[in-house]
Structure formats: C-alpha cells, structure tokens
Amino acid sequence: MGAPCMQNPDGDPRPPGYEEGPPPNEDCLTLNVYRPASAAPGAKLPVMVWVYGGGLCSGYSGNAQFNGSQLALQQGVIVVTVSYRLGALGFLPIGALPGFDFDGGGSGGMNGMNDVIVGLHWVRRHIGAFGGRATDITLFGESSGGYLSCVLSVAPAARGLFTRAALQSGPCAGGPPTSTGRGWGPSSLALAHNVSQRVMADLNVSTLAELRSVSAELVQWPDELMSDLAVAPYFTGYFADSFVMGATTTDAAWKQGHINPDVLLIGHTSKDGTSAFYGTAPTLGLTPGDPVQTDAAAYREALKAAWGANAPQIEAQYPLSIYGGSPQAAFLQADADAYVICPSYRLAGFAASAGRRVWSYEFAHFQPQRSGPQPASVRGAVSGGSSHSNKQESGGLH
C-alpha cells in the first residue's frame, strides 16, 4: 500500500494492527487495484473505483476496511481504490488570492477532486491490462466520498471518465444552511479568499514558493473552520473551482440534467444526518457538562435553534408521539430527512428527469418485516437482512 495522504487535523488514519503501508506523507497519490486471479488481459470485466469518505479531511485508500479483494472475488469485477489530497493540502483555494494563478485557471478549491479525475484517466488508459473494461467504470463512495463522486457526476472535467455512479450518504446539493449557501455545495469564493489569507498568515508566508517550503503536516485548515459552528457551520471542505466545474455550479448542473454517468445508484442510511456529528440534537446528559434534555420543551428549543421560525412546522411533521417521546429520535430523523435523505432523492429525481437510469435505496437497522405495499417513507429499505432496490425511471420516483 502507498502512504495515506496528510490528514487534517494531522494524524495517522491506519487502524492499529493494520499498518499495511507507510505513515502519512505528502507523496500519497496512489491507486490500489484488486482483480480476480483468473482475470486475464482481455477479460473486459466491469471496473469499480472506490472513493473513501472522511469530510475531505481524513481517510485512506489502503484502509483494511476498504480491501477490495472480497468485492472482486464475489462479484467478478476489478476494484480500484483511489487516493486524493485532503484538507488544506487538497482544497486550499489559493487561486482566489491576487497573484496566485493556476495553469488552466480556477481557485484550487477542488484540487483533491481533480486528483480523482487524474486517477480515472489512469484507469481508463491502463485497466485493460488488468482484465478490466475501460468503458464500464463505476465511481462509488460514501459520505464525502459520495459527494465527491456526486460532484464529478456533473463536472465537465470528468465527462466520459465513468459510466455509472453509486452515491452513498453523499448528496452534493441541498444540505444544511450556512451563511454562504447550502452546506453540501462548495463554499463561496468570498470565503475562499478569507480562508486562504488566514492559512498563509498562520504559516507566516506570502508566496507560493514559501508555502511549498512549509512542512506538509503544518498546512491545515484554521481550527474554527473545523470545530466552531458559530463561525463555519457545516464546513464542507471544498470551494467553487472553475477548473473542475467550468462556468456552472454543482446545484445548477444537477437541476439542468448535465449528468455524466448513464446509470446511478443513490442511497442513504435511515438516520443519515448531521446532528449527532455536530452535536446539535438534544442530549441525554451522557457527556460531562451536557444538560439532560428529554422533554418536549427541550425538543422545541432544539428545533427552534435549528429551524427558527419554521420550528412549529417541523414539530408537526415529527411529533414526539411517533418517536416514543424521545426528542433525540425525533430530532435525528428530522435532521436526516432535511439534510441527507431528501436531498438524495431530489438528485435522483433530477437524474430520472434527465433520462438516466436510477435506483434508490435505504439501509435501515432493525426494520420490521412488512407485508403488502410499503409507504414512501420506507421506500427501498433493507428489511430483515434482505435488500431490495426500486428502479426509478424517467418521470419521477416510484
């Protein structure tokens, strides 16, 4: 295995006991290729390219959990795991500053995504030697790997590089509100300018040459972007970049049907939200210093903090009575539906309207078996350990 890319914040993503490769290093752009031993050149097997998640700030293509050998053996496919630069080293939009122009233009705010594009070019050029079919490539990922794949599904720079995409828990449109737009879209160039200035100032550098002389582990996002919801709520970790996206935005490209793959699988888990991660749900007092919030008043306060004047409507749609009286359960579901699940289905709808073949699914733990038609709220759920998916043809969701 190659080295993990530098993490943001600095650290080692290799689980203890699974140090297959060297520790994190700036020289990290490697591919791992898994194929059935029987696959000969010319076999023309389908190819699946995996993009790991981690908020575009952490992760590792060589993680033992992402060993592609089982998928390759069980499904008879070629599996490629691709690495990409993370955090400020991968997404610092320094081109938003005067005098810092990149070849080909753009801000640099999607350089890590462009690493995956470069990897896809390599795969198309060379995968035939491993027995793969270059015209049958699926790009797939989860969490930020999902929304990286989601962005590349409409990026002009990635057109023609893959034919299918599977987006797990990673819608790149919609999402939680921020001061500069919606949370899952790229941050604005105005914020990019400020962030780049701050990173340069923290490192006491003023030129690109000086920045390149700094030790890689020191090039990090400012702490408040990573941890302070008041300063940067739901920081996505990447910025608008015309080098990858051209003149359009990610949201507009999806809505207008400028979608690269012909076939998409768009899914989520049943509680796929942000509130547990960001600590915005009512708490159970399990962490020292946290209040115990288990009554209706605490639920209303949490809803008001998250949705303001719309809180009564949210409470009407997600009453405590159908969540066993638990503010935590009700808030988690409202948050998941608003920021991941419904945006995922909206993307599926845009793709279906554009004539793409689309499947959607939900993975739910402890979902009881149901007989007869299922309501829309459990569409495509995994029930009792067996899964099914719902095909979604042009014309809307089914």
C-alpha positions as a Python dict, from the first residue, in 0.01 Angstrom:
ca = {
    (1, 'M'): (0, 0, 0),
    (2, 'G'): (106, 357, -60),
    (3, 'A'): (118, 621, 210),
    (4, 'P'): (-205, 786, 330),
    (5, 'C'): (-237, 1149, 234),
    (6, 'M'): (-172, 1406, 507),
    (7, 'Q'): (-471, 1428, 737),
    (8, 'N'): (-642, 1747, 853),
    (9, 'P'): (-603, 1769, 1152),
    (10, 'D'): (-269, 1591, 1145),
    (11, 'G'): (-279, 1226, 1243),
    (12, 'D'): (-246, 867, 1122),
    (13, 'P'): (-560, 704, 975),
    (14, 'R'): (-419, 350, 976),
    (15, 'P'): (-602, 140, 1238),
    (16, 'P'): (-373, -19, 1500),
    (17, 'G'): (-253, -353, 1371),
    (18, 'Y'): (-333, -265, 1010),
    (19, 'E'): (-30, -60, 914),
    (20, 'E'): (-7, -212, 565),
    (21, 'G'): (174, 87, 421),
    (22, 'P'): (396, 370, 541),
    (23, 'P'): (269, 657, 758),
    (24, 'P'): (104, 966, 605),
    (25, 'N'): (312, 1154, 353),
    (26, 'E'): (266, 1439, 108),
    (27, 'D'): (362, 1193, -170),
    (28, 'C'): (42, 990, -149),
    (29, 'L'): (-137, 975, -485),
    (30, 'T'): (-153, 602, -545),
    (31, 'L'): (-407, 350, -673),
    (32, 'N'): (-473, 0, -541),
    (33, 'V'): (-604, -249, -797),
    (34, 'Y'): (-779, -573, -697),
    (35, 'R'): (-878, -834, -953),
    (36, 'P'): (-983, -1200, -954),
    (37, 'A'): (-671, -1411, -1002),
    (38, 'S'): (-835, -1571, -1304),
    (39, 'A'): (-886, -1238, -1482),
    (40, 'A'): (-665, -1229, -1788),
    (41, 'P'): (-590, -928, -2009),
    (42, 'G'): (-881, -903, -2248),
    (43, 'A'): (-1135, -1037, -1997),
    (44, 'K'): (-1315, -699, -2003),
    (45, 'L'): (-1457, -720, -1650),
    (46, 'P'): (-1658, -429, -1506),
    (47, 'V'): (-1450, -181, -1307),
    (48, 'M'): (-1545, -16, -976),
    (49, 'V'): (-1346, 283, -849),
    (50, 'W'): (-1388, 348, -474),
    (51, 'V'): (-1353, 694, -316),
    (52, 'Y'): (-1321, 697, 64),
    (53, 'G'): (-1504, 938, 292),
    (54, 'G'): (-1385, 1149, 582),
    (55, 'G'): (-1513, 1501, 529),
    (56, 'L'): (-1249, 1562, 260),
    (57, 'C'): (-1014, 1595, 559),
    (58, 'S'): (-931, 1238, 655),
    (59, 'G'): (-933, 886, 514),
    (60, 'Y'): (-709, 635, 338),
    (61, 'S'): (-749, 429, 22),
    (62, 'G'): (-548, 147, 182),
    (63, 'N'): (-771, 115, 489),
    (64, 'A'): (-822, -255, 565),
    (65, 'Q'): (-1198, -194, 577),
    (66, 'F'): (-1182, -98, 210),
    (67, 'N'): (-988, -405, 96),
    (68, 'G'): (-1139, -465, -246),
    (69, 'S'): (-1049, -832, -274),
    (70, 'Q'): (-1380, -967, -148),
    (71, 'L'): (-1583, -750, -385),
    (72, 'A'): (-1357, -852, -671),
    (73, 'L'): (-1387, -1223, -590),
    (74, 'Q'): (-1757, -1233, -510),
    (75, 'Q'): (-1875, -1014, -796),
    (76, 'G'): (-1613, -1081, -1062),
    (77, 'V'): (-1513, -715, -1100),
    (78, 'I'): (-1196, -510, -1097),
    (79, 'V'): (-1186, -286, -788),
    (80, 'V'): (-967, 24, -772),
    (81, 'T'): (-930, 235, -457),
    (82, 'V'): (-805, 584, -535),
    (83, 'S'): (-639, 835, -303),
    (84, 'Y'): (-671, 1211, -312),
    (85, 'R'): (-519, 1501, -119),
    (86, 'L'): (-709, 1609, 190),
    (87, 'G'): (-779, 1920, 393),
    (88, 'A'): (-593, 2238, 308),
    (89, 'L'): (-333, 2045, 106),
    (90, 'G'): (-608, 1920, -122),
    (91, 'F'): (-857, 2203, -126),
    (92, 'L'): (-683, 2529, -35),
    (93, 'P'): (-835, 2785, -278),
    (94, 'I'): (-519, 2989, -310),
    (95, 'G'): (-615, 3091, -663),
    (96, 'A'): (-876, 3315, -502),
    (97, 'L'): (-592, 3545, -392),
    (98, 'P'): (-448, 3809, -625),
    (99, 'G'): (-129, 3697, -796),
    (100, 'F'): (-183, 3324, -738),
    (101, 'D'): (-297, 3196, -1076),
    (102, 'F'): (-313, 2826, -1160),
    (103, 'D'): (-244, 2678, -1501),
    (104, 'G'): (-588, 2637, -1654),
    (105, 'G'): (-744, 2881, -1410),
    (106, 'G'): (-970, 2803, -1119),
    (107, 'S'): (-930, 2857, -747),
    (108, 'G'): (-769, 2527, -649),
    (109, 'G'): (-1064, 2462, -419),
    (110, 'M'): (-1130, 2125, -584),
    (111, 'N'): (-772, 2005, -639),
    (112, 'G'): (-838, 1692, -433),
    (113, 'M'): (-1132, 1613, -657),
    (114, 'N'): (-911, 1665, -958),
    (115, 'D'): (-677, 1401, -812),
    (116, 'V'): (-961, 1150, -856),
    (117, 'I'): (-1012, 1274, -1213),
    (118, 'V'): (-642, 1209, -1282),
    (119, 'G'): (-684, 862, -1128),
    (120, 'L'): (-983, 793, -1353),
    (121, 'H'): (-777, 891, -1658),
    (122, 'W'): (-513, 638, -1547),
    (123, 'V'): (-778, 370, -1500),
    (124, 'R'): (-928, 425, -1845),
    (125, 'R'): (-584, 414, -2004),
    (126, 'H'): (-443, 108, -1825),
    (127, 'I'): (-720, -105, -1673),
    (128, 'G'): (-738, -329, -1981),
    (129, 'A'): (-400, -474, -1881),
    (130, 'F'): (-565, -599, -1560),
    (131, 'G'): (-861, -751, -1743),
    (132, 'G'): (-1095, -454, -1695),
    (133, 'R'): (-1326, -284, -1942),
    (134, 'A'): (-1247, 87, -1969),
    (135, 'T'): (-1596, 164, -2100),
    (136, 'D'): (-1768, 14, -1792),
    (137, 'I'): (-1642, 209, -1491),
    (138, 'T'): (-1850, 274, -1178),
    (139, 'L'): (-1738, 554, -946),
    (140, 'F'): (-1862, 494, -591),
    (141, 'G'): (-1809, 631, -242),
    (142, 'E'): (-1969, 711, 90),
    (143, 'S'): (-2008, 1031, 291),
    (144, 'S'): (-1761, 1285, 147),
    (145, 'G'): (-1651, 1014, -96),
    (146, 'G'): (-2015, 1008, -203),
    (147, 'Y'): (-2041, 1380, -255),
    (148, 'L'): (-1703, 1388, -429),
    (149, 'S'): (-1848, 1129, -667),
    (150, 'C'): (-2164, 1338, -680),
    (151, 'V'): (-1969, 1649, -788),
    (152, 'L'): (-1775, 1454, -1051),
    (153, 'S'): (-2106, 1318, -1181),
    (154, 'V'): (-2177, 1668, -1316),
    (155, 'A'): (-1823, 1808, -1354),
    (156, 'P'): (-1725, 1890, -1714),
    (157, 'A'): (-1367, 1787, -1631),
    (158, 'A'): (-1485, 1431, -1550),
    (159, 'R'): (-1711, 1384, -1853),
    (160, 'G'): (-1657, 1050, -2026),
    (161, 'L'): (-1440, 903, -1750),
    (162, 'F'): (-1704, 677, -1590),
    (163, 'T'): (-2039, 537, -1696),
    (164, 'R'): (-2203, 466, -1361),
    (165, 'A'): (-2202, 620, -1015),
    (166, 'A'): (-2312, 500, -671),
    (167, 'L'): (-2356, 776, -413),
    (168, 'Q'): (-2394, 654, -54),
    (169, 'S'): (-2481, 917, 207),
    (170, 'G'): (-2330, 1192, -5),
    (171, 'P'): (-2565, 1437, -178),
    (172, 'C'): (-2370, 1733, -314),
    (173, 'A'): (-2671, 1963, -343),
    (174, 'G'): (-2905, 2087, -73),
    (175, 'G'): (-2788, 2012, 277),
    (176, 'P'): (-2784, 2227, 591),
    (177, 'P'): (-2800, 2606, 561),
    (178, 'T'): (-2487, 2813, 606),
    (179, 'S'): (-2407, 3181, 587),
    (180, 'T'): (-2284, 3134, 229),
    (181, 'G'): (-2544, 2894, 92),
    (182, 'R'): (-2631, 2527, 140),
    (183, 'G'): (-2394, 2308, 334),
    (184, 'W'): (-2315, 2032, 84),
    (185, 'G'): (-2236, 2260, -206),
    (186, 'P'): (-1890, 2415, -245),
    (187, 'S'): (-1812, 2714, -25),
    (188, 'S'): (-1806, 3051, -195),
    (189, 'L'): (-1504, 3227, -343),
    (190, 'A'): (-1557, 3508, -92),
    (191, 'L'): (-1496, 3262, 192),
    (192, 'A'): (-1215, 3107, -13),
    (193, 'H'): (-1032, 3441, -23),
    (194, 'N'): (-1058, 3484, 353),
    (195, 'V'): (-958, 3125, 431),
    (196, 'S'): (-654, 3138, 202),
    (197, 'Q'): (-538, 3462, 360),
    (198, 'R'): (-579, 3311, 707),
    (199, 'V'): (-384, 2993, 623),
    (200, 'M'): (-100, 3196, 470),
    (201, 'A'): (-88, 3431, 767),
    (202, 'D'): (-88, 3143, 1020),
    (203, 'L'): (213, 2995, 839),
    (204, 'N'): (385, 3336, 806),
    (205, 'V'): (422, 3301, 428),
    (206, 'S'): (324, 3531, 144),
    (207, 'T'): (427, 3347, -174),
    (208, 'L'): (360, 3007, -327),
    (209, 'A'): (730, 2920, -305),
    (210, 'E'): (729, 2997, 68),
    (211, 'L'): (416, 2792, 117),
    (212, 'R'): (573, 2495, -60),
    (213, 'S'): (872, 2514, 175),
    (214, 'V'): (649, 2460, 480),
    (215, 'S'): (631, 2108, 627),
    (216, 'A'): (322, 1941, 484),
    (217, 'E'): (169, 1849, 820),
    (218, 'L'): (152, 2219, 912),
    (219, 'V'): (-74, 2314, 618),
    (220, 'Q'): (-409, 2282, 795),
    (221, 'W'): (-748, 2449, 793),
    (222, 'P'): (-794, 2707, 1072),
    (223, 'D'): (-930, 2542, 1386),
    (224, 'E'): (-1255, 2738, 1384),
    (225, 'L'): (-1348, 2604, 1040),
    (226, 'M'): (-1323, 2253, 1178),
    (227, 'S'): (-1489, 2296, 1514),
    (228, 'D'): (-1678, 2624, 1560),
    (229, 'L'): (-2038, 2607, 1432),
    (230, 'A'): (-2083, 2978, 1500),
    (231, 'V'): (-1802, 3064, 1258),
    (232, 'A'): (-1834, 2795, 991),
    (233, 'P'): (-2141, 2576, 1036),
    (234, 'Y'): (-2126, 2254, 837),
    (235, 'F'): (-1793, 2337, 669),
    (236, 'T'): (-1777, 2121, 355),
    (237, 'G'): (-1404, 2139, 296),
    (238, 'Y'): (-1403, 2245, -70),
    (239, 'F'): (-1461, 2562, -270),
    (240, 'A'): (-1601, 2672, -604),
    (241, 'D'): (-1345, 2591, -874),
    (242, 'S'): (-1396, 2660, -1245),
    (243, 'F'): (-1103, 2431, -1333),
    (244, 'V'): (-1321, 2131, -1242),
    (245, 'M'): (-1674, 2267, -1279),
    (246, 'G'): (-1642, 2517, -1562),
    (247, 'A'): (-1884, 2809, -1554),
    (248, 'T'): (-2173, 2625, -1387),
    (249, 'T'): (-2241, 2535, -1026),
    (250, 'T'): (-2295, 2187, -888),
    (251, 'D'): (-2659, 2259, -798),
    (252, 'A'): (-2737, 2406, -1138),
    (253, 'A'): (-2570, 2120, -1324),
    (254, 'W'): (-2785, 1862, -1143),
    (255, 'K'): (-3106, 2061, -1190),
    (256, 'Q'): (-3034, 2114, -1559),
    (257, 'G'): (-2958, 1746, -1613),
    (258, 'H'): (-2591, 1786, -1712),
    (259, 'I'): (-2515, 1444, -1562),
    (260, 'N'): (-2212, 1242, -1675),
    (261, 'P'): (-2298, 879, -1584),
    (262, 'D'): (-2576, 691, -1759),
    (263, 'V'): (-2672, 486, -1453),
    (264, 'L'): (-2686, 595, -1087),
    (265, 'L'): (-2748, 429, -751),
    (266, 'I'): (-2828, 689, -486),
    (267, 'G'): (-2873, 576, -128),
    (268, 'H'): (-2858, 657, 239),
    (269, 'T'): (-2899, 507, 582),
    (270, 'S'): (-3217, 558, 781),
    (271, 'K'): (-3060, 808, 1026),
    (272, 'D'): (-2820, 970, 781),
    (273, 'G'): (-2798, 1320, 922),
    (274, 'T'): (-2563, 1569, 1078),
    (275, 'S'): (-2700, 1630, 1427),
    (276, 'A'): (-2515, 1352, 1606),
    (277, 'F'): (-2186, 1451, 1442),
    (278, 'Y'): (-2223, 1824, 1503),
    (279, 'G'): (-2385, 1788, 1845),
    (280, 'T'): (-2699, 1986, 1759),
    (281, 'A'): (-2952, 1726, 1878),
    (282, 'P'): (-3095, 1735, 2231),
    (283, 'T'): (-2861, 1547, 2460),
    (284, 'L'): (-2909, 1272, 2718),
    (285, 'G'): (-2652, 1417, 2957),
    (286, 'L'): (-2410, 1136, 2879),
    (287, 'T'): (-2111, 1366, 2837),
    (288, 'P'): (-1995, 1567, 3140),
    (289, 'G'): (-2117, 1923, 3109),
    (290, 'D'): (-2404, 1839, 2875),
    (291, 'P'): (-2756, 1902, 3008),
    (292, 'V'): (-3016, 1627, 3023),
    (293, 'Q'): (-3272, 1717, 2756),
    (294, 'T'): (-3550, 1461, 2744),
    (295, 'D'): (-3876, 1658, 2748),
    (296, 'A'): (-4091, 1839, 2493),
    (297, 'A'): (-3956, 2180, 2593),
    (298, 'A'): (-3600, 2073, 2514),
    (299, 'Y'): (-3719, 1935, 2180),
    (300, 'R'): (-3883, 2265, 2087),
    (301, 'E'): (-3572, 2460, 2184),
    (302, 'A'): (-3354, 2237, 1967),
    (303, 'L'): (-3593, 2272, 1673),
    (304, 'K'): (-3602, 2650, 1716),
    (305, 'A'): (-3221, 2667, 1719),
    (306, 'A'): (-3202, 2462, 1400),
    (307, 'W'): (-3504, 2584, 1202),
    (308, 'G'): (-3601, 2918, 1353),
    (309, 'A'): (-3949, 3031, 1255),
    (310, 'N'): (-4014, 2701, 1080),
    (311, 'A'): (-3976, 2502, 1403),
    (312, 'P'): (-4354, 2459, 1462),
    (313, 'Q'): (-4393, 2305, 1116),
    (314, 'I'): (-4106, 2065, 1185),
    (315, 'E'): (-4260, 1966, 1518),
    (316, 'A'): (-4594, 1899, 1347),
    (317, 'Q'): (-4424, 1674, 1092),
    (318, 'Y'): (-4206, 1498, 1353),
    (319, 'P'): (-4415, 1485, 1674),
    (320, 'L'): (-4265, 1319, 1978),
    (321, 'S'): (-4565, 1088, 1993),
    (322, 'I'): (-4442, 881, 1699),
    (323, 'Y'): (-4086, 860, 1831),
    (324, 'G'): (-4162, 709, 2170),
    (325, 'G'): (-4148, 1051, 2331),
    (326, 'S'): (-3775, 1083, 2253),
    (327, 'P'): (-3653, 1430, 2148),
    (328, 'Q'): (-3331, 1269, 2032),
    (329, 'A'): (-3500, 1021, 1797),
    (330, 'A'): (-3737, 1281, 1654),
    (331, 'F'): (-3465, 1542, 1601),
    (332, 'L'): (-3224, 1294, 1444),
    (333, 'Q'): (-3486, 1187, 1189),
    (334, 'A'): (-3591, 1542, 1104),
    (335, 'D'): (-3228, 1638, 1055),
    (336, 'A'): (-3153, 1329, 845),
    (337, 'D'): (-3454, 1384, 620),
    (338, 'A'): (-3377, 1753, 572),
    (339, 'Y'): (-3005, 1739, 508),
    (340, 'V'): (-2922, 1400, 354),
    (341, 'I'): (-3224, 1185, 269),
    (342, 'C'): (-3449, 1433, 88),
    (343, 'P'): (-3154, 1594, -97),
    (344, 'S'): (-3053, 1244, -212),
    (345, 'Y'): (-3399, 1179, -355),
    (346, 'R'): (-3403, 1520, -520),
    (347, 'L'): (-3080, 1432, -701),
    (348, 'A'): (-3235, 1103, -805),
    (349, 'G'): (-3533, 1293, -941),
    (350, 'F'): (-3311, 1528, -1143),
    (351, 'A'): (-3129, 1229, -1291),
    (352, 'A'): (-3451, 1047, -1374),
    (353, 'S'): (-3591, 1358, -1541),
    (354, 'A'): (-3273, 1377, -1749),
    (355, 'G'): (-3335, 1024, -1878),
    (356, 'R'): (-3076, 849, -1666),
    (357, 'R'): (-3143, 506, -1518),
    (358, 'V'): (-3163, 548, -1142),
    (359, 'W'): (-3200, 320, -842),
    (360, 'S'): (-3250, 443, -486),
    (361, 'Y'): (-3232, 257, -158),
    (362, 'E'): (-3234, 299, 217),
    (363, 'F'): (-3036, 90, 461),
    (364, 'A'): (-3218, 60, 791),
    (365, 'H'): (-3120, -134, 1101),
    (366, 'F'): (-3387, -333, 1282),
    (367, 'Q'): (-3653, -254, 1022),
    (368, 'P'): (-3953, -482, 1096),
    (369, 'Q'): (-4082, -703, 817),
    (370, 'R'): (-4387, -556, 646),
    (371, 'S'): (-4645, -728, 433),
    (372, 'G'): (-4804, -560, 136),
    (373, 'P'): (-4703, -225, -17),
    (374, 'Q'): (-4464, -15, 186),
    (375, 'P'): (-4524, 357, 248),
    (376, 'A'): (-4297, 604, 74),
    (377, 'S'): (-4113, 674, 400),
    (378, 'V'): (-3951, 328, 391),
    (379, 'R'): (-3900, 314, 15),
    (380, 'G'): (-3617, 78, -73),
    (381, 'A'): (-3547, -17, 288),
    (382, 'V'): (-3342, -317, 387),
    (383, 'S'): (-3583, -533, 587),
    (384, 'G'): (-3494, -831, 799),
    (385, 'G'): (-3149, -860, 646),
    (386, 'S'): (-3259, -881, 283),
    (387, 'S'): (-3235, -589, 48),
    (388, 'H'): (-3429, -467, -248),
    (389, 'S'): (-3394, -163, -467),
    (390, 'N'): (-3653, 36, -653),
    (391, 'K'): (-3593, 129, -1012),
    (392, 'Q'): (-3671, 487, -1086),
    (393, 'E'): (-3750, 565, -1447),
    (394, 'S'): (-3778, 899, -1620),
    (395, 'G'): (-4085, 1074, -1490),
    (396, 'G'): (-4029, 1068, -1118),
    (397, 'L'): (-3983, 847, -815),
    (398, 'H'): (-4159, 512, -790),
}
